[in-house]
Amino acid sequence: MATQDTPLNDVVRQVTQRIRDRSQERRALYERRMADQHGRGVHRGELSCGNLAHGFAACGETDKGRLKLMNSANLGIISSYNDMLSAHQPLEFFPETIKDAARAMGSTAQFAGGVPAMCDGVTQGQPGMELSLYSREVIAMAAAVGLSHNMFDGTIFLGVCDKIVPGLFISAARFGHLPATFVPAGPMTSGLPNKEKARIRQLYAEGKVGRDELLQAESDSYHGPGTCTFYGTANSNQLMMEIMGLHLPGASFVNPGTPLREALTRYAAEQTIRNTEAGGDYRPFYKQVDEKAIVNAMVGLLASGGSTNHTLHLVAMAAAAGLTITWDDFTALSAVVPSMTRIYPNGQADVNHFQAAGGMSLLIRELLGAGLIHQDIATVFGTDMSAYTQEPFLEDGKLVWREGPTESLDRDVLRPVTEAFAPTGGLTVLDGNLGRGVIKVSAVEAEHRVVEAPVRIFDDQNQLKAAFEAGELDRDVVVVVRFQGPKANGMPELHKLTPFLGVLQDRGFKVALVTDGRMSGASGKVPAAIHMTPEAIDGGPLARLKEGDVVRLDANSGELRVLVEADEWSKRTLADANLEHYHSGLGRELFAGFRHLAMGAEEGAGVFGGFEADDLARQQQQIQEEDA
């Protein structure tokens, strides 16, 4: 097993300490609540006979007997399985594998509940996408409903994609007195090369190929069970879970339907039982996931060019565990964390190529060796992070872990820290008189990172296609798509814009996007200032823009501003937009409350309002009264 060869990087240490300091009261309250819950009883021993009888009425006699005795562990399974979406279809058979493994250890497992799982690939550019971000909160609450029966000594979370894992993580944090293991399904095997897929999409945007050719290319790309193989939010989720020690070592990118995948699922159940009080090595989530684990996730995302969606999700996830992180933390870490991978859209390889080149074991080995991640965090594997330089194998049908590669097998895909593709992580905060946003430049060539041009303003992403086809955008242009934030319409992904903007850039124009919406980890080669906050509907500066205003986006200096005199800018009235068409149809009316409660993008765009906010405010008031 690898160890930390050098002391922890000063910036990593400082960011970790800042998070610890600013979260001190909030985290203390969180830990106290989790300890109180543990003290009240973490399993079915707290239930009355009538409660318990309902809880195991449908079980077989063997499981029923074990549940009555109270001296064995019972695992609660929360799953995002459905058979429509490729990433979650493989999860169909995982519960039976988990139950069988638990029985073999003299314990039990029950399917506690299912959570919804929507696919941004299906809903992209459609009204359903406006439910996407808020599905994170629905998932967290649905998982909480399943676990609220208090029948369980430990939890197993089955989920993969964009909002699913963050939602499950939030629930795991709120049931933090229980051990929790996250079990992935794995990526689909490789299909049509990403470069060819992107080429066909752009040709279609230009009208040079028809829908039949486009559909065939998409079908050849997304062709079987498993997670999409590009490095977007879904695969960023898997990396984060592993580098926080919530997966088994090497579990993230093993293809579904293989003997190794099944063996890892079985072992995850066995290890979760070991991590319960009944198993003798109690490892509750709340003692495992702290500011060090969160910093590891941030560093892993930056080193790998992960999804910008996690500048929202990871903020919300950390908050659920009583920790406050900011976009400035990401920027500070990005300055010292090198870019070590080239996975589409930051390159042409997919996650299967990354796995073959050395995968998570080599990435973690390099980050540990350079002092860029914390080794001393507790993991579900029962070790610290040093064990995560190992890879799983089957030897005569038995699951074993062996040391992973010490050098990359493909330096076009994965490089060591000392030979990184770039010295920084390629993510930064943009700030100026247009507000604050984030930009990911790992896929943006250096010559495209500074754009100064007149704006063209859209209040709906569908308007851009018409302007493009009419030739109205054939010039240097900063495209502004506003009223796309969490309060306006749920903050949908805006990937529909990518091919059009890419074509304009390829024609030689200076092009950038500025939006209070999302673009995620597949944001691509065009510089995009996303998650702008405050959002336009909330009085944000984007609502002051007028057609033809010149905007300067400088990804190198972190500047985003409109070149308008301050006096004139301050006197401008705010534009308004009719958003009624966003608020009904396909269930959108059911999410009106979520839109009303939504917090800003830098606060995670969540609707829970800060779990401890009221208690902390009362606590502060009490201190002030005592001082008076």
C-alpha positions as CSV (number, residue, x, y, z in Angstrom):
1,M,0.0,0.0,0.0
2,A,1.2,3.5,-0.9
3,T,1.8,6.1,1.8
4,Q,2.0,9.9,1.7
5,D,5.6,10.4,0.6
6,T,5.6,14.1,1.1
7,P,3.9,16.4,3.7
8,L,0.5,17.6,2.9
9,N,0.5,20.5,0.5
10,D,0.4,23.9,2.3
11,V,-2.6,25.1,0.3
12,V,-4.5,21.8,0.8
13,R,-3.8,22.1,4.5
14,Q,-4.9,25.7,4.6
15,V,-8.1,25.2,2.7
16,T,-8.9,22.2,5.0
17,Q,-8.3,24.3,8.1
18,R,-10.5,27.2,6.7
19,I,-13.3,24.8,6.1
20,R,-12.9,23.4,9.6
21,D,-12.8,26.9,11.2
22,R,-15.8,28.3,9.4
23,S,-17.8,25.2,10.0
24,Q,-16.9,24.8,13.6
25,E,-20.3,25.6,15.2
26,R,-22.3,24.0,12.4
27,R,-20.3,20.8,12.4
28,A,-20.4,20.5,16.2
29,L,-24.2,20.7,16.1
30,Y,-24.3,18.1,13.3
31,E,-22.0,15.7,15.3
32,R,-24.1,16.2,18.5
33,R,-27.3,15.4,16.6
34,M,-25.8,12.2,15.1
35,A,-24.4,11.1,18.5
36,D,-27.8,11.8,20.1
37,Q,-29.5,9.6,17.4
38,H,-26.9,6.9,18.0
39,G,-27.7,7.1,21.7
40,R,-31.4,6.6,21.0
41,G,-30.7,3.4,19.2
42,V,-29.5,2.7,15.7
43,H,-31.6,-0.3,15.0
44,R,-34.8,-2.2,15.4
45,G,-34.2,-2.7,19.2
46,E,-36.0,0.6,19.7
47,L,-39.2,-0.6,18.0
48,S,-42.2,-2.0,19.8
49,C,-43.3,-5.5,19.1
50,G,-46.1,-4.3,16.9
51,N,-43.7,-2.0,15.0
52,L,-41.2,-4.8,14.5
53,A,-43.8,-7.3,13.4
54,H,-44.8,-5.0,10.6
55,G,-41.1,-4.5,9.7
56,F,-40.4,-8.2,9.1
57,A,-43.8,-9.6,8.2
58,A,-42.8,-10.3,4.6
59,C,-39.5,-11.9,5.4
60,G,-38.7,-15.6,5.2
61,E,-38.5,-17.5,8.5
62,T,-34.7,-17.5,8.6
63,D,-34.5,-13.8,8.3
64,K,-37.4,-13.3,10.6
65,G,-35.6,-15.3,13.3
66,R,-32.5,-13.2,13.0
67,L,-34.4,-10.0,13.1
68,K,-36.1,-11.1,16.3
69,L,-32.8,-11.9,18.0
70,M,-31.3,-8.3,17.7
71,N,-27.7,-9.6,17.9
72,S,-27.0,-9.5,14.1
73,A,-26.9,-6.7,11.6
74,N,-29.7,-5.7,9.3
75,L,-28.8,-3.6,6.2
76,G,-31.1,-1.2,4.6
77,I,-30.8,-1.0,0.8
78,I,-31.7,2.2,-1.0
79,S,-31.7,1.8,-4.8
80,S,-32.2,4.1,-7.8
81,Y,-32.9,1.1,-10.1
82,N,-35.1,1.4,-13.1
83,D,-34.9,-0.5,-16.4
84,M,-35.2,2.4,-18.7
85,L,-31.9,4.1,-17.9
86,S,-28.6,2.4,-18.9
87,A,-26.7,3.5,-15.8
88,H,-29.3,2.1,-13.3
89,Q,-30.6,-1.0,-15.2
90,P,-27.7,-3.2,-13.9
91,L,-28.9,-2.5,-10.3
92,E,-31.9,-4.8,-10.7
93,F,-30.1,-7.8,-9.3
94,F,-27.9,-6.2,-6.7
95,P,-30.4,-6.4,-3.8
96,E,-30.5,-10.2,-4.1
97,T,-26.7,-10.4,-4.1
98,I,-26.6,-8.2,-1.1
99,K,-29.2,-10.2,0.8
100,D,-27.4,-13.5,0.0
101,A,-24.1,-12.1,1.2
102,A,-25.7,-10.9,4.4
103,R,-27.3,-14.2,5.1
104,A,-24.0,-16.0,4.6
105,M,-22.7,-13.8,7.5
106,G,-25.6,-14.6,9.8
107,S,-27.2,-11.2,9.1
108,T,-30.0,-9.8,7.0
109,A,-30.6,-7.1,4.4
110,Q,-33.9,-5.5,3.4
111,F,-34.9,-3.4,0.4
112,A,-35.7,-0.2,2.4
113,G,-36.9,1.9,-0.6
114,G,-36.4,3.1,-4.1
115,V,-35.6,6.6,-5.3
116,P,-36.3,8.2,-8.6
117,A,-33.5,8.4,-11.2
118,M,-33.8,10.7,-14.1
119,C,-31.4,11.0,-17.0
120,D,-30.2,14.3,-18.3
121,G,-29.4,12.6,-21.6
122,V,-33.1,11.8,-22.1
123,T,-34.5,15.1,-20.9
124,Q,-31.8,17.4,-22.5
125,G,-33.4,20.4,-24.0
126,Q,-36.8,19.2,-22.9
127,P,-39.2,20.5,-20.3
128,G,-38.5,17.5,-18.0
129,M,-34.9,18.8,-17.6
130,E,-36.4,21.6,-15.4
131,L,-37.1,18.9,-12.7
132,S,-33.5,17.6,-12.9
133,L,-31.7,19.6,-10.3
134,Y,-34.5,19.4,-7.8
135,S,-34.6,15.6,-8.2
136,R,-31.5,15.7,-5.9
137,E,-33.7,16.9,-3.0
138,V,-36.5,14.5,-3.9
139,I,-34.0,11.6,-3.8
140,A,-32.6,12.7,-0.5
141,M,-36.1,12.9,1.0
142,A,-37.2,9.6,-0.6
143,A,-34.2,7.8,0.8
144,A,-35.0,9.4,4.2
145,V,-38.5,7.9,4.0
146,G,-37.1,4.5,3.4
147,L,-34.6,4.7,6.3
148,S,-37.1,6.3,8.7
149,H,-38.4,2.9,9.7
150,N,-35.4,2.6,12.0
151,M,-35.0,-1.1,11.2
152,F,-31.3,-0.8,10.1
153,D,-27.8,-1.1,11.5
154,G,-26.1,0.0,8.3
155,T,-27.0,1.2,4.8
156,I,-26.1,0.4,1.2
157,F,-26.8,3.0,-1.4
158,L,-27.1,1.9,-5.0
159,G,-26.9,4.8,-7.4
160,V,-24.8,6.3,-10.2
161,C,-25.8,9.4,-12.1
162,D,-25.9,13.2,-11.8
163,K,-28.3,14.1,-9.0
164,I,-28.7,10.6,-7.7
165,V,-25.5,10.2,-5.8
166,P,-25.5,13.7,-4.3
167,G,-29.1,13.1,-3.2
168,L,-28.2,9.7,-1.6
169,F,-25.2,11.3,0.0
170,I,-27.3,14.0,1.6
171,S,-29.6,11.3,3.0
172,A,-26.6,9.3,4.2
173,A,-25.4,12.4,6.1
174,R,-28.7,12.9,7.8
175,F,-28.7,9.3,8.9
176,G,-25.0,9.7,9.7
177,H,-25.2,7.5,12.8
178,L,-25.4,4.5,10.5
179,P,-22.5,3.1,8.5
180,A,-23.0,3.7,4.8
181,T,-21.4,2.1,1.7
182,F,-22.0,3.4,-1.8
183,V,-22.1,0.7,-4.5
184,P,-21.8,1.7,-8.2
185,A,-23.0,-0.2,-11.3
186,G,-20.0,0.6,-13.5
187,P,-19.6,2.1,-17.0
188,M,-20.9,0.6,-20.2
189,T,-18.3,-0.8,-22.5
190,S,-16.9,1.7,-25.1
191,G,-18.8,2.5,-28.2
192,L,-18.4,5.1,-30.9
193,P,-15.3,7.3,-30.3
194,N,-16.2,10.6,-28.7
195,K,-14.4,12.6,-31.3
196,E,-16.7,11.1,-34.0
197,K,-19.8,11.6,-31.9
198,A,-18.9,15.3,-31.5
199,R,-18.2,15.6,-35.2
200,I,-21.6,14.2,-36.2
201,R,-23.4,16.5,-33.7
202,Q,-21.8,19.6,-35.2
203,L,-22.5,18.5,-38.7
204,Y,-26.2,18.1,-37.7
205,A,-26.2,21.5,-36.2
206,E,-25.0,22.9,-39.5
207,G,-27.6,20.9,-41.4
208,K,-25.0,18.8,-43.2
209,V,-26.3,15.4,-42.0
210,G,-29.8,14.4,-41.2
211,R,-31.5,13.1,-38.1
212,D,-31.0,9.4,-39.1
213,E,-27.3,9.8,-39.1
214,L,-27.4,11.7,-35.8
215,L,-29.5,9.0,-34.2
216,Q,-27.3,6.3,-35.4
217,A,-24.2,8.0,-34.0
218,E,-25.9,8.6,-30.6
219,S,-27.1,5.0,-30.5
220,D,-23.6,3.7,-31.3
221,S,-22.3,5.9,-28.4
222,Y,-24.9,4.9,-25.8
223,H,-25.3,1.3,-26.7
224,G,-25.7,-0.9,-23.6
225,P,-26.1,-1.3,-19.8
226,G,-23.9,0.9,-17.6
227,T,-23.0,4.5,-17.1
228,C,-22.3,6.8,-20.1
229,T,-18.5,6.6,-20.7
230,F,-17.7,10.3,-21.1
231,Y,-16.4,12.1,-18.0
232,G,-19.5,14.1,-16.9
233,T,-21.3,14.3,-13.6
234,A,-22.1,10.6,-13.3
235,N,-18.5,9.4,-13.5
236,S,-17.3,12.4,-11.5
237,N,-19.7,11.0,-8.8
238,Q,-17.9,7.7,-8.8
239,L,-14.5,9.3,-8.5
240,M,-15.7,11.4,-5.6
241,M,-17.2,8.4,-3.7
242,E,-14.0,6.4,-4.1
243,I,-11.6,9.2,-3.1
244,M,-13.7,9.9,0.0
245,G,-13.5,6.2,0.9
246,L,-17.2,5.5,0.4
247,H,-16.6,2.9,-2.3
248,L,-14.4,-0.2,-2.0
249,P,-11.0,0.4,-3.6
250,G,-11.1,0.2,-7.4
251,A,-14.9,-0.3,-7.5
252,S,-15.8,2.8,-9.5
253,F,-15.1,1.8,-13.1
254,V,-15.6,-2.0,-13.3
255,N,-18.1,-2.8,-16.1
256,P,-21.5,-4.2,-15.1
257,G,-22.5,-7.8,-15.7
258,T,-19.0,-9.1,-15.0
259,P,-18.0,-11.6,-12.2
260,L,-15.8,-8.9,-10.7
261,R,-18.6,-6.5,-10.5
262,E,-20.8,-9.1,-8.7
263,A,-17.9,-10.0,-6.3
264,L,-17.5,-6.3,-5.4
265,T,-21.2,-5.9,-4.6
266,R,-21.1,-9.0,-2.4
267,Y,-18.0,-7.8,-0.6
268,A,-19.6,-4.4,-0.1
269,A,-22.5,-6.0,1.8
270,E,-20.0,-8.1,3.9
271,Q,-17.9,-5.0,4.7
272,T,-20.9,-2.9,5.7
273,I,-21.9,-5.6,8.2
274,R,-18.4,-5.5,9.6
275,N,-18.7,-1.7,10.0
276,T,-21.9,-2.0,12.1
277,E,-21.9,-2.1,15.9
278,A,-22.9,-5.8,15.6
279,G,-20.0,-6.4,13.3
280,G,-17.5,-5.1,15.9
281,D,-15.9,-2.2,14.0
282,Y,-18.5,0.6,14.2
283,R,-17.8,3.1,11.4
284,P,-20.7,5.5,11.2
285,F,-20.9,7.9,8.2
286,Y,-20.7,11.0,10.4
287,K,-17.3,10.0,11.9
288,Q,-16.0,9.0,8.5
289,V,-17.0,12.0,6.3
290,D,-15.4,15.2,7.6
291,E,-13.7,18.2,6.0
292,K,-10.7,16.1,5.0
293,A,-12.9,13.7,3.0
294,I,-14.6,16.7,1.3
295,V,-11.3,18.2,0.4
296,N,-10.2,14.9,-1.1
297,A,-13.3,15.0,-3.3
298,M,-12.6,18.5,-4.4
299,V,-9.0,17.7,-5.3
300,G,-10.0,14.6,-7.2
301,L,-12.4,16.5,-9.2
302,L,-9.8,19.2,-10.1
303,A,-7.1,16.7,-10.9
304,S,-9.4,14.8,-13.2
305,G,-11.2,17.7,-14.9
306,G,-14.5,16.6,-13.3
307,S,-18.0,18.1,-13.6
308,T,-18.7,21.7,-12.8
309,N,-22.1,20.5,-11.5
310,H,-20.2,19.6,-8.3
311,T,-19.6,23.3,-7.6
312,L,-23.3,23.0,-6.7
313,H,-23.6,19.4,-5.5
314,L,-20.6,19.2,-3.3
315,V,-21.6,22.4,-1.6
316,A,-25.0,20.9,-0.8
317,M,-23.5,17.5,0.2
318,A,-21.0,19.1,2.6
319,A,-23.7,21.2,4.1
320,A,-25.7,18.1,4.9
321,A,-22.7,16.9,7.0
322,G,-22.4,20.3,8.8
323,L,-19.6,21.6,6.6
324,T,-19.4,24.9,4.7
325,I,-17.4,25.1,1.5
326,T,-17.2,27.9,-1.0
327,W,-16.3,28.4,-4.6
328,D,-13.2,30.2,-3.4
329,D,-12.1,26.9,-1.9
330,F,-12.3,25.3,-5.3
331,T,-10.3,28.1,-6.8
332,A,-7.6,28.0,-4.2
333,L,-7.2,24.2,-4.6
334,S,-7.3,24.5,-8.4
335,A,-4.2,26.7,-8.3
336,V,-2.0,23.9,-6.9
337,V,-3.8,20.7,-8.1
338,P,-2.4,19.7,-11.6
339,S,-4.6,18.5,-14.4
340,M,-3.7,14.8,-14.7
341,T,-6.3,13.3,-17.1
342,R,-7.6,13.8,-20.6
343,I,-11.0,12.1,-20.6
344,Y,-13.8,13.3,-22.9
345,P,-14.8,16.2,-23.2
346,N,-11.3,17.2,-22.0
347,G,-9.8,14.7,-24.4
348,Q,-10.8,11.8,-26.7
349,A,-10.5,8.9,-24.2
350,D,-13.4,7.6,-22.2
351,V,-13.5,6.2,-18.6
352,N,-12.7,2.7,-19.8
353,H,-9.5,4.0,-21.3
354,F,-8.8,5.8,-18.0
355,Q,-9.4,2.6,-16.1
356,A,-7.0,0.7,-18.4
357,A,-4.3,3.4,-18.2
358,G,-4.1,3.0,-14.4
359,G,-7.5,4.3,-13.2
360,M,-8.3,5.4,-9.7
361,S,-5.5,3.4,-8.0
362,L,-2.8,5.3,-9.9
363,L,-4.6,8.7,-9.6
364,I,-4.8,8.2,-5.8
365,R,-1.2,6.9,-5.6
366,E,0.0,10.1,-7.4
367,L,-2.1,12.5,-5.3
368,L,-1.1,10.8,-2.1
369,G,2.6,10.8,-3.1
370,A,2.4,14.5,-3.9
371,G,0.7,15.4,-0.6
372,L,-2.4,16.6,-2.4
373,I,-5.0,14.5,-0.6
374,H,-5.5,13.4,3.0
375,Q,-4.4,9.9,3.7
376,D,-5.7,9.8,7.3
377,I,-9.4,9.5,6.6
378,A,-11.5,6.5,7.7
379,T,-12.9,4.4,4.8
380,V,-15.6,1.8,4.4
381,F,-12.8,-0.6,3.6
382,G,-11.7,-0.5,7.2
383,T,-8.4,1.3,6.4
384,D,-7.2,4.8,5.6
385,M,-6.7,6.0,2.0
386,S,-3.4,4.1,1.6
387,A,-5.3,1.0,0.7
388,Y,-6.9,2.7,-2.3
389,T,-3.8,2.4,-4.4
390,Q,-4.9,-1.2,-4.7
391,E,-7.1,-2.8,-7.4
392,P,-9.6,-5.7,-7.1
393,F,-9.0,-9.0,-8.9
394,L,-10.6,-12.5,-8.9
395,E,-8.2,-15.3,-8.1
396,D,-9.8,-18.7,-8.4
397,G,-13.1,-17.1,-7.9
398,K,-12.1,-15.2,-4.8
399,L,-11.9,-11.4,-4.5
400,V,-8.5,-10.1,-3.7
401,W,-6.8,-6.7,-3.8
402,R,-3.3,-6.2,-5.3
403,E,-1.2,-3.1,-5.7
404,G,-2.2,-1.1,-8.8
405,P,0.3,0.2,-11.4
406,T,2.9,2.6,-10.4
407,E,3.2,4.2,-13.9
408,S,0.6,5.2,-16.5
409,L,0.0,2.7,-19.3
410,D,-1.2,5.6,-21.5
411,R,0.2,9.1,-20.9
412,D,-2.3,10.6,-23.4
413,V,-5.0,9.7,-20.9
414,L,-3.4,9.7,-17.4
415,R,-0.2,11.3,-16.3
416,P,1.8,11.6,-13.1
417,V,1.8,14.8,-11.1
418,T,5.3,15.6,-12.3
419,E,4.3,15.4,-15.9
420,A,0.7,16.7,-15.7
421,F,-1.1,18.1,-18.7
422,A,-1.4,21.5,-17.0
423,P,-0.1,22.8,-13.6
424,T,-3.6,23.7,-12.4
425,G,-7.0,22.1,-12.2
426,G,-8.6,24.3,-14.8
427,L,-11.5,25.5,-12.6
428,T,-11.9,29.1,-11.4
429,V,-14.3,31.6,-10.1
430,L,-15.2,34.5,-12.3
431,D,-16.1,37.7,-10.6
432,G,-17.0,41.3,-11.6
433,N,-19.9,43.6,-12.1
434,L,-22.0,40.7,-13.6
435,G,-21.8,38.7,-10.4
436,R,-20.0,35.5,-9.6
437,G,-19.8,32.3,-11.6
438,V,-17.5,29.4,-12.3
439,I,-15.7,28.4,-15.5
440,K,-14.0,25.2,-16.4
441,V,-11.2,25.7,-18.9
442,S,-9.5,22.2,-19.0
443,A,-11.1,21.6,-22.5
444,V,-10.7,25.3,-23.6
445,E,-7.6,26.1,-25.7
446,A,-5.5,28.9,-24.4
447,E,-6.3,31.2,-27.4
448,H,-10.0,31.0,-26.6
449,R,-9.8,31.9,-22.9
450,V,-10.2,35.6,-23.3
451,V,-13.2,37.0,-25.1
452,E,-14.4,40.6,-25.4
453,A,-17.4,41.1,-27.6
454,P,-20.9,42.5,-27.8
455,V,-23.6,40.4,-26.1
456,R,-26.6,38.7,-27.7
457,I,-29.2,38.1,-25.0
458,F,-31.7,35.2,-24.8
459,D,-34.2,34.4,-22.1
460,D,-34.8,30.9,-23.4
461,Q,-32.3,28.4,-24.8
462,N,-34.6,27.5,-27.7
463,Q,-34.3,31.0,-29.1
464,L,-30.6,30.5,-29.8
465,K,-31.1,27.9,-32.5
466,A,-33.3,30.2,-34.5
467,A,-30.7,33.0,-34.3
468,F,-27.9,30.7,-35.3
469,E,-29.8,29.4,-38.3
470,A,-30.6,32.9,-39.4
471,G,-26.9,33.8,-39.4
472,E,-27.4,36.4,-36.6
473,L,-24.6,35.0,-34.6
474,D,-21.9,34.9,-37.3
475,R,-19.6,37.3,-35.5
476,D,-17.6,37.7,-32.3
477,V,-20.3,37.3,-29.6
478,V,-20.9,36.7,-25.9
479,V,-24.1,34.7,-25.8
480,V,-26.0,35.4,-22.6
481,V,-28.8,33.0,-21.6
482,R,-30.5,34.3,-18.5
483,F,-33.5,33.4,-16.4
484,Q,-32.2,29.8,-16.2
485,G,-31.3,29.7,-12.5
486,P,-32.8,27.5,-9.7
487,K,-35.6,30.0,-8.8
488,A,-36.5,30.8,-12.4
489,N,-37.0,27.4,-13.9
490,G,-35.0,24.8,-11.9
491,M,-31.6,25.5,-13.5
492,P,-31.7,23.0,-16.4
493,E,-28.6,21.8,-18.3
494,L,-28.0,23.8,-21.4
495,H,-26.1,21.3,-23.5
496,K,-28.4,22.0,-26.4
497,L,-26.3,25.2,-27.0
498,T,-23.0,23.4,-27.2
499,P,-23.0,22.3,-30.9
500,F,-24.1,25.8,-32.1
501,L,-21.4,27.6,-30.1
502,G,-18.8,25.1,-31.2
503,V,-19.6,25.7,-34.8
504,L,-19.3,29.5,-34.4
505,Q,-15.9,29.1,-32.7
506,D,-14.7,26.7,-35.5
507,R,-15.7,29.4,-38.0
508,G,-13.0,31.6,-36.4
509,F,-15.2,33.8,-34.2
510,K,-14.5,34.8,-30.6
511,V,-17.3,33.1,-28.7
512,A,-18.3,32.8,-25.0
513,L,-21.4,31.8,-23.0
514,V,-22.6,33.5,-19.9
515,T,-25.6,32.0,-18.0
516,D,-27.2,31.6,-14.7
517,G,-28.0,28.0,-15.8
518,R,-25.8,24.9,-15.9
519,M,-23.6,23.2,-18.4
520,S,-21.9,20.5,-16.3
521,G,-18.8,18.3,-16.9
522,A,-19.5,18.1,-20.6
523,S,-19.2,21.8,-21.1
524,G,-16.6,21.5,-23.8
525,K,-14.3,23.7,-25.8
526,V,-16.2,27.0,-25.7
527,P,-15.5,29.2,-22.6
528,A,-18.7,29.2,-20.5
529,A,-19.3,31.3,-17.4
530,I,-22.0,29.3,-15.7
531,H,-24.0,29.3,-12.4
532,M,-23.9,33.1,-12.4
533,T,-25.2,34.3,-9.1
534,P,-27.3,36.2,-8.1
535,E,-29.5,34.8,-10.8
536,A,-31.4,37.2,-13.1
537,I,-34.8,36.5,-11.6
538,D,-33.4,37.4,-8.2
539,G,-32.2,40.8,-9.2
540,G,-28.9,39.6,-10.5
541,P,-26.7,41.8,-12.8
542,L,-27.5,39.7,-15.8
543,A,-31.0,41.3,-15.7
544,R,-29.3,44.7,-16.3
545,L,-27.7,43.8,-19.6
546,K,-28.8,45.3,-22.9
547,E,-28.3,44.0,-26.4
548,G,-24.9,45.2,-27.8
549,D,-23.3,45.7,-24.4
550,V,-19.6,44.7,-24.6
551,V,-18.7,42.0,-22.1
552,R,-15.1,40.9,-21.2
553,L,-14.6,37.3,-20.0
554,D,-11.0,36.6,-19.0
555,A,-10.6,33.0,-17.7
556,N,-6.9,33.6,-17.0
557,S,-7.5,36.5,-14.5
558,G,-11.0,35.4,-13.3
559,E,-12.6,38.6,-14.6
560,L,-16.1,38.9,-15.9
561,R,-17.5,42.3,-16.5
562,V,-19.7,44.5,-18.7
563,L,-17.8,47.5,-20.1
564,V,-20.4,50.1,-19.0
565,E,-19.8,53.1,-16.9
566,A,-20.6,52.5,-13.2
567,D,-23.1,55.4,-13.1
568,E,-25.1,54.2,-16.1
569,W,-24.9,50.6,-14.9
570,S,-26.4,51.4,-11.5
571,K,-29.3,53.4,-13.0
572,R,-30.5,50.6,-15.3
573,T,-33.8,48.9,-14.6
574,L,-33.9,45.1,-14.3
575,A,-35.3,43.2,-17.2
576,D,-38.2,40.9,-16.6
577,A,-39.2,37.7,-18.2
578,N,-42.5,35.8,-18.5
579,L,-41.7,32.4,-17.1
580,E,-45.2,30.9,-16.9
581,H,-44.4,28.5,-19.7
582,Y,-41.7,27.0,-17.5
583,H,-43.9,26.4,-14.6
584,S,-46.5,23.8,-15.7
585,G,-46.6,20.6,-17.7
586,L,-44.7,17.4,-17.2
587,G,-45.1,17.8,-13.4
588,R,-43.3,21.2,-13.2
589,E,-46.2,22.7,-11.3
590,L,-45.4,20.2,-8.5
591,F,-42.1,21.9,-7.9
592,A,-43.3,25.4,-7.4
593,G,-42.4,25.2,-3.7
594,F,-38.9,24.1,-4.6
595,R,-38.4,27.1,-6.9
596,H,-39.7,29.4,-4.2
597,L,-37.3,28.0,-1.6
598,A,-34.2,27.7,-3.8
599,M,-30.9,29.1,-2.5
600,G,-28.3,30.6,-4.7
601,A,-25.9,28.6,-6.8
602,E,-22.9,29.2,-4.5
603,E,-24.9,27.9,-1.6
604,G,-25.6,24.7,-3.6
605,A,-28.9,25.7,-5.2
606,G,-30.7,23.5,-2.7
607,V,-34.1,24.0,-1.0
608,F,-33.4,22.8,2.5
609,G,-32.2,26.2,3.7
610,G,-29.3,25.0,5.7
611,F,-30.2,22.1,8.0
612,E,-28.9,23.8,11.2
613,A,-29.6,27.5,10.3
614,D,-32.4,28.0,12.8
615,D,-30.7,26.2,15.6
616,L,-27.4,28.1,15.0
617,A,-29.3,31.4,14.9
618,R,-31.0,30.7,18.2
619,Q,-27.6,29.6,19.6
620,Q,-26.0,32.9,18.5
621,Q,-28.9,34.9,20.0
622,Q,-28.5,33.1,23.3
623,I,-24.8,33.9,23.4
624,Q,-25.5,37.6,22.6
625,E,-28.2,37.8,25.4
626,E,-25.8,36.2,27.9
627,D,-23.0,38.7,26.9
628,A,-25.5,41.6,27.3
